[in-house]
Amino acid sequence: MRKAAALCGAAVVMAAGGLTAGTAEAGPSGADRTFQVAAPAWKACGTDKYPTLQCASVEVPLSHADPEGRTITLALSRVPHTAQRSQGPLLVNPGGPGGSGRNLAGFVASSLPKQVAAQYDIIGFDPRGVGASTPALDCAPRFFRTVRPDPVPVSAGAEQANLARVKSFAEACRTKYPDVLPYINTVSAAHDLDLIRRALDAERVNYLGYSYGTYLGAVYAKLYPDRVRRLVLDSVVDPTQVWYDSNLGQDHAFNDRHRAFMAWVARHDAHYRLGTDPEGIEERWYAMRAELAEKPADGKVGPAELEDTYIPGGYYNGYWPYLAEAFSAYVNDGDDGPLVEAYENFGASGDGDDNGYSVYTAVECRDATWPRDWEQWRKDNWAVYERAPFLTWNNAWYNAPCAFWPTDAVRTVDITNDELPPALLFQATHDAATPYRGGVTVHQLLAGSSLVVEQGGGNHGITLSGNACLDRHLAAYLTDGTVPRGAQGEADAVCEALPDPTPPASKAAPSTARGSTLHNLLGFRS
């Protein structure tokens, strides 16, 4: 485990062309003591799906160490409580970093049992830099919207082309946001949460975070343990590995999940006609990848875009029938239309993705130390690629701007905590984006916490996704603070995973599942 120190060092300046890193405080911030935060002015912003949703914004300092300086705004959403007795605000976060949480409030309110949801003001928010918050970062518009070089740097030319891309992205962020980048990080976002708490006039907050949202919630709990009432962490980030090591760990986990998809295709050979041997099917998938490197489908889908299309299958198995149909059509029928359609549905950048990626890199590059020597990246990623080729280099280039990032990193937060009320953690055993050990590690670091394990599950984000056993534990906790206590190895309770999907009569079938709605809100690349 990485030993973390208090984040209260003096500002540091990088070498030529760099930006001042700024200050990140580990304790309650200056803004916490002196900044006058106004109550939100809620206005109706309901949708057909979430008709009672309300929206507002709050103003917070850009630098929490300088509450008299420049301010920024955070966009909020709310589904108000309807019960006679309120249990206060329940802040919800979908992860990322860079994920917009405003619609998640409506989803959580409609997915919890009505009598539970009625007791809370369910609050969604766009963290600093995200979505409707201002300023919203967009370093390089359309960065992912053209066919990219092959991620696997099999030649010096391919490596240089990818290096040029990521360097240009880091430089674009430096040029557009020199005054903002030092303050886009998890500690600053955690201080923002406490100003949201104050704006809501709540002594303590309840919190539900998915994926990266688990790290944000754990950091908030470390900084403000006496202001946490209930804490739910679903699909838990290992805080001892943020962020370089966690990405290398993801590569192995996603490779295993991709092979689980191949085994699923093999079990349904009668439908997909790709064979009954998972290793043989995997070879056919990589042959498809090689063909697309020579001739991208419809001029849009080369090897990088193919990987982008199939990565979502590592997050949620409800997408497997779509992805298998596209794979089968390309291999068996020479038809790349379904593959292009799958890319447009799952892999292509859409509205908000440029903003999400800009905040993702800004947070991860600032949060923790990354190797600045590209030789280290090359060595580590080739070593992982030998065993886990599916995601390794695609993931490396996704994160590689951090090798050239214009702000220095703050040191990571040790989230060890014995001052909290019991927290409730949820973790699937085969989660690829936040591998299982992260849940176990945080369970050990948060004294008094309880860990609920989804045995055999491989999806990322598992509560409110259709597993009644998991949701019963969540509802009980939110109702009266009940947590399971059991001696089941590392877990306090175990729920069996839902069965994998079967080939649908209609390819539209997976999108009707509640799990699909949740995973669209959580997004990918956590």
VEXDREN-2710 file (C-alpha; in Angstrom, 1 decimal):
% VEXDREN-2710
k/r/px/py/pz
1/MET/0.0/0.0/0.0
2/ARG/1.2/3.5/-0.8
3/LYS/1.7/5.6/2.3
4/ALA/0.0/8.9/1.8
5/ALA/1.0/12.1/3.5
6/ALA/-1.1/15.2/4.2
7/LEU/-1.8/17.3/1.2
8/CYS/-0.7/20.7/2.5
9/GLY/2.7/21.3/0.8
10/ALA/3.8/24.5/-0.7
11/ALA/3.2/25.2/-4.4
12/VAL/5.7/23.6/-6.8
13/VAL/6.5/24.7/-10.3
14/MET/7.3/22.3/-13.1
15/ALA/10.1/22.7/-15.6
16/ALA/9.9/25.1/-18.5
17/GLY/6.4/25.5/-19.8
18/GLY/4.8/24.0/-16.7
19/LEU/2.1/25.5/-14.5
20/THR/2.1/26.2/-10.8
21/ALA/0.7/23.2/-9.1
22/GLY/-1.1/25.1/-6.4
23/THR/-2.0/23.9/-2.9
24/ALA/-4.2/20.9/-1.9
25/GLU/-5.2/20.7/1.7
26/ALA/-5.9/17.5/3.5
27/GLY/-8.0/19.0/6.4
28/PRO/-11.1/21.3/6.3
29/SER/-10.4/24.0/3.9
30/GLY/-10.2/27.8/4.3
31/ALA/-13.4/28.0/2.3
32/ASP/-15.0/25.6/4.8
33/ARG/-14.4/28.2/7.5
34/THR/-15.0/31.5/5.7
35/PHE/-16.7/31.1/2.3
36/GLN/-20.3/32.3/2.3
37/VAL/-22.2/29.7/0.2
38/ALA/-25.7/30.6/-0.8
39/ALA/-28.7/28.2/-0.6
40/PRO/-29.6/26.8/-4.1
41/ALA/-32.5/28.4/-5.9
42/TRP/-34.2/25.3/-7.1
43/LYS/-36.2/25.4/-10.4
44/ALA/-38.2/22.6/-12.1
45/CYS/-36.2/20.8/-14.8
46/GLY/-38.1/17.5/-15.0
47/THR/-38.0/15.2/-17.9
48/ASP/-40.5/12.6/-19.1
49/LYS/-38.4/9.9/-17.3
50/TYR/-37.8/12.0/-14.1
51/PRO/-40.6/14.5/-13.9
52/THR/-39.9/15.8/-10.3
53/LEU/-36.3/16.7/-11.0
54/GLN/-35.2/20.2/-10.0
55/CYS/-32.0/22.0/-10.9
56/ALA/-29.9/24.7/-9.3
57/SER/-26.3/25.8/-9.0
58/VAL/-23.9/26.8/-6.2
59/GLU/-20.9/29.0/-6.3
60/VAL/-17.6/27.7/-4.7
61/PRO/-14.0/29.0/-4.7
62/LEU/-11.7/27.8/-7.5
63/SER/-9.0/27.5/-4.9
64/HIS/-10.3/26.4/-1.5
65/ALA/-7.1/27.9/0.0
66/ASP/-8.2/31.3/-1.3
67/PRO/-11.9/31.7/-0.5
68/GLU/-11.8/35.4/-1.4
69/GLY/-10.5/34.7/-4.9
70/ARG/-12.0/33.5/-8.1
71/THR/-15.2/31.4/-8.0
72/ILE/-16.7/28.7/-10.1
73/THR/-20.2/27.2/-10.2
74/LEU/-21.4/23.6/-9.6
75/ALA/-24.6/22.4/-11.3
76/LEU/-26.9/20.5/-9.0
77/SER/-30.1/18.4/-9.4
78/ARG/-32.6/17.3/-6.8
79/VAL/-35.5/14.9/-6.4
80/PRO/-37.1/16.3/-3.1
81/HIS/-38.2/14.0/-0.3
82/THR/-41.9/13.4/0.0
83/ALA/-42.0/11.6/3.4
84/GLN/-43.1/13.5/6.5
85/ARG/-39.7/12.8/8.0
86/SER/-36.5/13.5/6.0
87/GLN/-33.2/11.7/6.4
88/GLY/-31.5/14.6/4.7
89/PRO/-29.6/14.8/1.4
90/LEU/-28.3/11.8/-0.4
91/LEU/-25.5/12.9/-2.7
92/VAL/-25.0/10.6/-5.7
93/ASN/-22.0/10.4/-8.1
94/PRO/-21.6/8.2/-11.2
95/GLY/-17.8/8.2/-11.3
96/GLY/-15.4/9.1/-14.1
97/PRO/-13.7/11.2/-13.1
98/GLY/-15.6/13.5/-15.4
99/GLY/-19.0/11.9/-15.2
100/SER/-22.1/14.2/-15.0
101/GLY/-24.3/13.2/-12.0
102/ARG/-27.4/15.3/-12.5
103/ASN/-29.5/12.6/-14.2
104/LEU/-28.3/10.0/-11.7
105/ALA/-30.4/11.7/-9.1
106/GLY/-33.5/10.9/-11.0
107/PHE/-32.4/7.4/-11.7
108/VAL/-31.6/6.6/-8.1
109/ALA/-34.9/8.2/-6.9
110/SER/-36.9/6.1/-9.3
111/SER/-34.9/2.9/-8.7
112/LEU/-34.9/2.7/-4.9
113/PRO/-38.0/1.4/-3.2
114/LYS/-40.5/4.3/-3.1
115/GLN/-40.7/4.3/0.7
116/VAL/-36.9/4.6/0.9
117/ALA/-36.5/7.3/-1.8
118/ALA/-39.2/9.3/-0.2
119/GLN/-37.1/9.9/2.9
120/TYR/-34.2/11.6/1.1
121/ASP/-33.5/14.7/-0.9
122/ILE/-31.6/12.9/-3.7
123/ILE/-28.9/15.3/-5.0
124/GLY/-27.0/14.9/-8.2
125/PHE/-24.1/17.2/-9.1
126/ASP/-21.7/17.9/-11.9
127/PRO/-18.2/18.1/-10.2
128/ARG/-16.0/21.0/-10.9
129/GLY/-15.2/21.3/-14.6
130/VAL/-18.0/18.9/-15.7
131/GLY/-21.1/19.3/-17.7
132/ALA/-23.3/22.2/-16.7
133/SER/-20.8/23.4/-14.1
134/THR/-18.7/26.4/-15.2
135/PRO/-16.1/26.5/-16.5
136/ALA/-16.6/23.2/-18.2
137/LEU/-13.4/21.8/-19.6
138/ASP/-13.0/20.9/-23.3
139/CYS/-9.3/20.8/-24.1
140/ALA/-9.4/19.4/-27.7
141/PRO/-12.9/19.2/-29.3
142/ARG/-13.4/16.1/-31.4
143/PHE/-10.2/14.5/-30.1
144/PHE/-11.7/10.9/-30.6
145/ARG/-13.8/11.6/-33.7
146/THR/-11.4/10.5/-36.4
147/VAL/-9.7/7.1/-37.1
148/ARG/-6.8/7.0/-34.7
149/PRO/-3.4/5.3/-35.2
150/ASP/-3.3/1.6/-34.2
151/PRO/-2.8/1.6/-30.4
152/VAL/-0.3/-1.2/-30.4
153/PRO/3.0/0.5/-31.3
154/VAL/4.5/-2.2/-33.5
155/SER/6.5/0.4/-35.3
156/ALA/8.4/3.5/-34.4
157/GLY/6.0/5.4/-36.6
158/ALA/2.9/4.2/-34.9
159/GLU/4.4/5.0/-31.5
160/GLN/5.4/8.5/-32.6
161/ALA/1.9/9.2/-34.1
162/ASN/0.3/8.2/-30.8
163/LEU/2.8/10.2/-28.8
164/ALA/2.1/13.3/-30.9
165/ARG/-1.6/12.9/-30.2
166/VAL/-1.3/12.7/-26.4
167/LYS/1.3/15.5/-26.3
168/SER/-1.0/17.7/-28.3
169/PHE/-3.8/17.0/-25.9
170/ALA/-1.8/17.9/-22.8
171/GLU/-0.6/21.1/-24.6
172/ALA/-4.1/22.0/-25.6
173/CYS/-5.2/21.7/-21.9
174/ARG/-2.3/23.8/-20.8
175/THR/-3.0/26.5/-23.3
176/LYS/-6.8/26.7/-22.7
177/TYR/-6.9/26.3/-18.9
178/PRO/-3.7/27.4/-17.3
179/ASP/-5.4/29.0/-14.3
180/VAL/-7.9/26.2/-13.8
181/LEU/-5.9/22.9/-14.2
182/PRO/-4.2/23.1/-10.8
183/TYR/-7.6/23.0/-9.1
184/ILE/-9.2/20.1/-11.0
185/ASN/-8.5/17.2/-8.6
186/THR/-10.2/14.9/-6.1
187/VAL/-9.3/16.8/-3.0
188/SER/-10.7/20.1/-4.4
189/ALA/-13.9/18.2/-5.4
190/ALA/-14.2/16.7/-1.9
191/HIS/-14.1/20.2/-0.4
192/ASP/-16.8/21.2/-2.9
193/LEU/-19.0/18.5/-1.5
194/ASP/-18.8/20.1/1.9
195/LEU/-19.8/23.4/0.5
196/ILE/-22.8/21.6/-1.1
197/ARG/-23.6/20.2/2.3
198/ARG/-23.5/23.7/3.8
199/ALA/-25.6/25.1/0.9
200/LEU/-28.2/22.4/1.7
201/ASP/-28.2/23.4/5.3
202/ALA/-27.4/19.8/6.4
203/GLU/-25.3/18.9/9.4
204/ARG/-24.3/15.6/7.8
205/VAL/-24.7/14.1/4.3
206/ASN/-25.5/10.7/3.0
207/TYR/-23.5/9.6/-0.1
208/LEU/-23.8/7.0/-2.8
209/GLY/-20.9/6.8/-5.2
210/TYR/-20.1/4.4/-8.1
211/SER/-16.6/3.7/-9.4
212/TYR/-14.4/6.8/-9.2
213/GLY/-17.2/8.2/-7.1
214/THR/-16.2/5.7/-4.4
215/TYR/-12.7/7.3/-4.2
216/LEU/-14.3/10.8/-4.1
217/GLY/-16.6/9.7/-1.3
218/ALA/-13.8/8.0/0.7
219/VAL/-11.6/11.2/0.4
220/TYR/-14.5/13.3/1.5
221/ALA/-15.0/11.0/4.5
222/LYS/-11.3/11.3/5.3
223/LEU/-11.4/15.1/5.3
224/TYR/-14.8/15.4/7.0
225/PRO/-15.6/12.2/8.9
226/ASP/-18.0/14.0/11.4
227/ARG/-20.1/15.2/8.5
228/VAL/-20.8/11.7/7.0
229/ARG/-24.1/10.1/8.0
230/ARG/-24.2/7.1/5.6
231/LEU/-21.7/6.1/3.0
232/VAL/-22.3/3.7/0.1
233/LEU/-19.5/2.7/-2.2
234/ASP/-20.3/0.6/-5.2
235/SER/-17.5/-0.9/-7.4
236/VAL/-14.7/0.3/-5.3
237/VAL/-11.5/2.0/-6.5
238/ASP/-8.3/0.7/-4.7
239/PRO/-7.0/3.9/-3.2
240/THR/-3.5/2.4/-2.8
241/GLN/-3.1/2.2/-6.6
242/VAL/-4.3/5.5/-7.9
243/TRP/-3.8/6.0/-10.8
244/TYR/-0.9/4.5/-12.8
245/ASP/-0.9/1.1/-11.1
246/SER/-4.7/0.9/-11.2
247/ASN/-4.7/1.3/-15.0
248/LEU/-2.2/-1.5/-15.4
249/GLY/-4.3/-3.7/-13.1
250/GLN/-7.4/-2.9/-15.2
251/ASP/-5.6/-4.2/-18.3
252/HIS/-5.4/-7.7/-16.8
253/ALA/-9.0/-7.6/-15.5
254/PHE/-10.4/-6.4/-18.8
255/ASN/-8.6/-9.0/-20.7
256/ASP/-10.2/-11.7/-18.4
257/ARG/-13.6/-10.1/-19.0
258/HIS/-13.1/-10.0/-22.8
259/ARG/-12.3/-13.7/-22.6
260/ALA/-15.4/-14.3/-20.6
261/PHE/-17.3/-12.7/-23.5
262/MET/-15.5/-15.1/-25.9
263/ALA/-16.6/-18.0/-23.8
264/TRP/-20.2/-16.7/-23.8
265/VAL/-20.1/-16.5/-27.6
266/ALA/-18.9/-20.1/-27.7
267/ARG/-21.8/-21.2/-25.6
268/HIS/-24.1/-19.6/-28.1
269/ASP/-22.6/-21.0/-31.2
270/ALA/-25.9/-22.0/-32.6
271/HIS/-26.8/-18.3/-32.8
272/TYR/-23.5/-16.6/-33.6
273/ARG/-21.8/-19.4/-35.7
274/LEU/-18.3/-18.4/-34.5
275/GLY/-17.3/-21.8/-33.0
276/THR/-17.4/-23.6/-29.7
277/ASP/-13.8/-23.0/-28.7
278/PRO/-13.3/-19.7/-26.9
279/GLU/-9.6/-19.5/-27.8
280/GLY/-10.5/-20.0/-31.5
281/ILE/-13.1/-17.3/-31.3
282/GLU/-10.6/-15.0/-29.7
283/GLU/-8.2/-15.6/-32.6
284/ARG/-11.0/-14.7/-35.0
285/TRP/-11.6/-11.5/-33.1
286/TYR/-7.9/-10.5/-33.4
287/ALA/-8.0/-11.4/-37.1
288/MET/-10.9/-9.0/-37.5
289/ARG/-8.8/-6.4/-35.7
290/ALA/-5.9/-7.0/-38.1
291/GLU/-8.2/-6.6/-41.1
292/LEU/-9.6/-3.3/-39.8
293/ALA/-6.1/-2.0/-39.3
294/GLU/-5.7/-2.5/-43.1
295/LYS/-9.1/-1.2/-44.0
296/PRO/-11.3/0.5/-41.4
297/ALA/-15.0/-0.3/-41.7
298/ASP/-16.8/2.5/-43.4
299/GLY/-13.7/4.6/-43.0
300/LYS/-14.6/4.9/-39.3
301/VAL/-13.7/1.8/-37.4
302/GLY/-10.1/0.9/-37.3
303/PRO/-8.4/-1.2/-34.5
304/ALA/-8.6/1.6/-31.9
305/GLU/-12.3/2.2/-32.6
306/LEU/-12.9/-1.6/-32.5
307/GLU/-11.4/-1.7/-29.0
308/ASP/-13.5/1.3/-28.0
309/THR/-16.6/-0.6/-29.2
310/TYR/-15.9/-3.7/-27.2
311/ILE/-14.6/-2.1/-24.0
312/PRO/-18.2/-1.4/-22.8
313/GLY/-18.8/-5.2/-22.8
314/GLY/-16.2/-5.3/-20.1
315/TYR/-18.4/-3.0/-18.0
316/TYR/-21.8/-4.6/-18.6
317/ASN/-22.7/-8.0/-20.0
318/GLY/-26.1/-6.7/-21.2
319/TYR/-24.2/-5.3/-24.3
320/TRP/-22.8/-8.8/-25.2
321/PRO/-25.6/-9.7/-27.6
322/TYR/-25.1/-6.5/-29.6
323/LEU/-21.4/-7.0/-29.7
324/ALA/-21.6/-10.7/-30.7
325/GLU/-24.1/-9.9/-33.5
326/ALA/-21.6/-7.3/-35.0
327/PHE/-18.7/-9.7/-34.6
328/SER/-20.7/-12.5/-36.3
329/ALA/-21.9/-10.4/-39.2
330/TYR/-18.4/-9.2/-40.0
331/VAL/-16.7/-12.6/-39.8
332/ASN/-19.5/-14.8/-41.2
333/ASP/-21.2/-12.6/-43.7
334/GLY/-18.6/-10.0/-44.6
335/ASP/-21.1/-7.3/-43.4
336/ASP/-19.5/-4.5/-41.5
337/GLY/-22.7/-2.5/-41.1
338/PRO/-23.6/-4.0/-37.7
339/LEU/-20.0/-3.3/-36.5
340/VAL/-20.3/0.3/-37.6
341/GLU/-23.6/0.6/-35.8
342/ALA/-22.2/-1.0/-32.7
343/TYR/-19.3/1.5/-32.8
344/GLU/-21.7/4.4/-33.1
345/ASN/-23.8/3.1/-30.2
346/PHE/-20.9/2.2/-27.8
347/GLY/-17.6/3.4/-29.0
348/ALA/-18.0/6.7/-30.8
349/SER/-17.7/10.0/-28.9
350/GLY/-20.9/11.8/-28.2
351/ASP/-22.1/15.0/-26.6
352/GLY/-20.2/15.5/-23.4
353/ASP/-17.4/13.0/-24.1
354/ASP/-14.8/15.6/-24.9
355/ASN/-15.6/17.4/-21.6
356/GLY/-15.6/14.1/-19.7
357/TYR/-12.2/13.1/-21.1
358/SER/-10.7/16.5/-20.4
359/VAL/-11.8/16.3/-16.7
360/TYR/-10.8/12.7/-16.5
361/THR/-7.2/13.5/-17.5
362/ALA/-7.1/16.7/-15.5
363/VAL/-8.1/14.9/-12.3
364/GLU/-6.1/11.7/-12.7
365/CYS/-2.9/13.5/-13.9
366/ARG/-3.2/15.9/-10.9
367/ASP/-4.3/13.4/-8.2
368/ALA/-1.2/11.3/-8.1
369/THR/2.3/10.8/-9.5
370/TRP/2.7/9.4/-13.0
371/PRO/6.0/8.3/-14.6
372/ARG/7.4/11.2/-16.7
373/ASP/9.9/9.0/-18.5
374/TRP/8.2/7.4/-21.5
375/GLU/10.6/4.5/-21.4
376/GLN/8.9/3.4/-18.2
377/TRP/5.5/3.5/-19.8
378/ARG/6.9/1.5/-22.8
379/LYS/8.5/-1.1/-20.6
380/ASP/5.5/-1.6/-18.3
381/ASN/2.9/-1.7/-21.0
382/TRP/4.7/-4.1/-23.2
383/ALA/5.1/-6.4/-20.2
384/VAL/1.4/-6.3/-19.5
385/TYR/0.5/-6.6/-23.2
386/GLU/2.2/-10.0/-23.4
387/ARG/-0.4/-11.4/-21.0
388/ALA/-3.3/-9.0/-21.6
389/PRO/-3.4/-7.7/-25.2
390/PHE/-7.1/-6.6/-25.4
391/LEU/-7.0/-3.2/-23.6
392/THR/-3.3/-2.6/-22.6
393/TRP/-2.1/-0.2/-25.3
394/ASN/-5.5/1.4/-25.9
395/ASN/-5.6/2.2/-22.1
396/ALA/-2.0/3.4/-22.1
397/TRP/-2.7/6.0/-24.8
398/TYR/-5.9/7.0/-23.0
399/ASN/-3.9/7.9/-20.0
400/ALA/-0.6/8.9/-21.6
401/PRO/-1.3/12.7/-21.5
402/CYS/-0.3/12.3/-17.8
403/ALA/3.3/11.7/-18.8
404/PHE/3.3/15.2/-20.3
405/TRP/0.8/17.0/-18.1
406/PRO/1.5/20.6/-17.3
407/THR/0.7/20.5/-13.6
408/ASP/2.6/18.6/-11.0
409/ALA/0.8/16.0/-8.9
410/VAL/-0.3/16.2/-5.4
411/ARG/0.3/13.2/-3.2
412/THR/-2.4/10.6/-2.8
413/VAL/-4.8/10.6/0.2
414/ASP/-4.6/7.8/2.8
415/ILE/-8.3/7.1/3.2
416/THR/-7.8/5.0/6.4
417/ASN/-10.6/6.0/8.7
418/ASP/-11.8/4.9/12.1
419/GLU/-14.1/7.9/12.7
420/LEU/-17.0/7.0/10.5
421/PRO/-20.4/5.4/11.1
422/PRO/-20.5/2.0/9.4
423/ALA/-20.1/2.3/5.6
424/LEU/-21.6/-0.2/3.1
425/LEU/-19.5/-1.4/0.2
426/PHE/-20.6/-3.4/-2.9
427/GLN/-18.1/-5.3/-5.1
428/ALA/-18.5/-7.9/-7.9
429/THR/-15.8/-10.6/-8.0
430/HIS/-15.0/-10.2/-11.7
431/ASP/-15.4/-6.4/-12.1
432/ALA/-12.9/-5.3/-14.7
433/ALA/-12.9/-1.5/-14.2
434/THR/-12.4/-1.7/-10.4
435/PRO/-11.1/-5.1/-9.7
436/TYR/-12.2/-7.1/-6.7
437/ARG/-9.2/-6.4/-4.4
438/GLY/-10.2/-2.7/-4.3
439/GLY/-13.4/-3.5/-2.4
440/VAL/-11.5/-5.7/0.0
441/THR/-8.8/-3.1/0.5
442/VAL/-11.2/-0.3/1.3
443/HIS/-13.2/-2.6/3.6
444/GLN/-10.0/-3.1/5.6
445/LEU/-9.2/0.6/5.6
446/LEU/-12.7/1.8/6.7
447/ALA/-13.2/0.6/10.3
448/GLY/-16.6/-0.8/10.9
449/SER/-17.5/-1.0/7.2
450/SER/-19.4/-4.0/5.7
451/LEU/-18.6/-5.6/2.3
452/VAL/-21.4/-7.1/0.2
453/VAL/-19.9/-9.3/-2.6
454/GLU/-21.7/-10.2/-5.8
455/GLN/-20.2/-13.7/-6.4
456/GLY/-19.5/-14.4/-10.0
457/GLY/-20.6/-11.0/-11.1
458/GLY/-18.6/-9.1/-13.7
459/ASN/-20.5/-5.9/-14.2
460/HIS/-19.3/-2.5/-13.0
461/GLY/-21.9/-0.8/-10.9
462/ILE/-24.1/-3.5/-9.3
463/THR/-26.7/-1.9/-7.1
464/LEU/-30.0/-0.7/-8.6
465/SER/-29.1/-2.8/-11.6
466/GLY/-31.6/-5.6/-11.2
467/ASN/-30.0/-7.8/-8.4
468/ALA/-32.7/-8.0/-5.7
469/CYS/-30.3/-9.4/-3.1
470/LEU/-27.9/-6.5/-3.5
471/ASP/-30.7/-4.0/-3.5
472/ARG/-32.2/-5.3/-0.3
473/HIS/-28.9/-4.6/1.5
474/LEU/-28.9/-1.1/0.0
475/ALA/-32.5/-0.4/1.0
476/ALA/-32.0/-1.7/4.5
477/TYR/-29.0/0.5/5.0
478/LEU/-30.6/3.6/3.7
479/THR/-33.7/2.9/5.8
480/ASP/-32.1/2.7/9.2
481/GLY/-28.4/2.1/8.8
482/THR/-28.5/-1.7/9.0
483/VAL/-25.4/-3.4/7.6
484/PRO/-24.8/-7.1/7.3
485/ARG/-22.3/-8.6/9.7
486/GLY/-21.0/-12.1/8.8
487/ALA/-18.0/-14.3/8.8
488/GLN/-18.0/-15.2/5.1
489/GLY/-14.3/-14.8/4.4
490/GLU/-13.6/-11.3/3.3
491/ALA/-17.3/-10.5/2.9
492/ASP/-20.1/-9.7/5.3
493/ALA/-22.7/-10.9/2.8
494/VAL/-22.7/-12.6/-0.5
495/CYS/-25.2/-12.3/-3.3
496/GLU/-25.2/-14.5/-6.4
497/ALA/-24.8/-12.7/-9.7
498/LEU/-27.6/-12.6/-12.2
499/PRO/-27.3/-15.0/-15.1
500/ASP/-25.6/-13.8/-18.3
501/PRO/-27.9/-12.7/-21.1
502/THR/-29.1/-15.0/-23.8
503/PRO/-29.2/-14.0/-27.5
504/PRO/-32.3/-11.9/-27.8
505/ALA/-35.0/-12.2/-30.4
506/SER/-34.5/-8.5/-30.9
507/LYS/-31.2/-6.7/-30.6
508/ALA/-33.0/-3.9/-28.8
509/ALA/-33.7/-6.1/-25.8
510/PRO/-30.7/-5.3/-23.7
511/SER/-31.4/-1.6/-23.8
512/THR/-34.7/-2.1/-21.9
513/ALA/-33.0/-3.4/-18.8
514/ARG/-32.6/-1.2/-15.8
515/GLY/-29.0/-2.2/-15.7
516/SER/-28.5/-0.7/-19.2
517/THR/-29.9/2.6/-18.0
518/LEU/-27.5/2.7/-15.0
519/HIS/-24.5/1.8/-17.2
520/ASN/-25.4/4.5/-19.7
521/LEU/-25.3/7.0/-16.7
522/LEU/-22.1/5.6/-15.3
523/GLY/-20.3/5.7/-18.7
524/PHE/-17.0/4.0/-19.4
525/ARG/-13.3/4.4/-18.6
526/SER/-13.8/4.8/-14.9
END
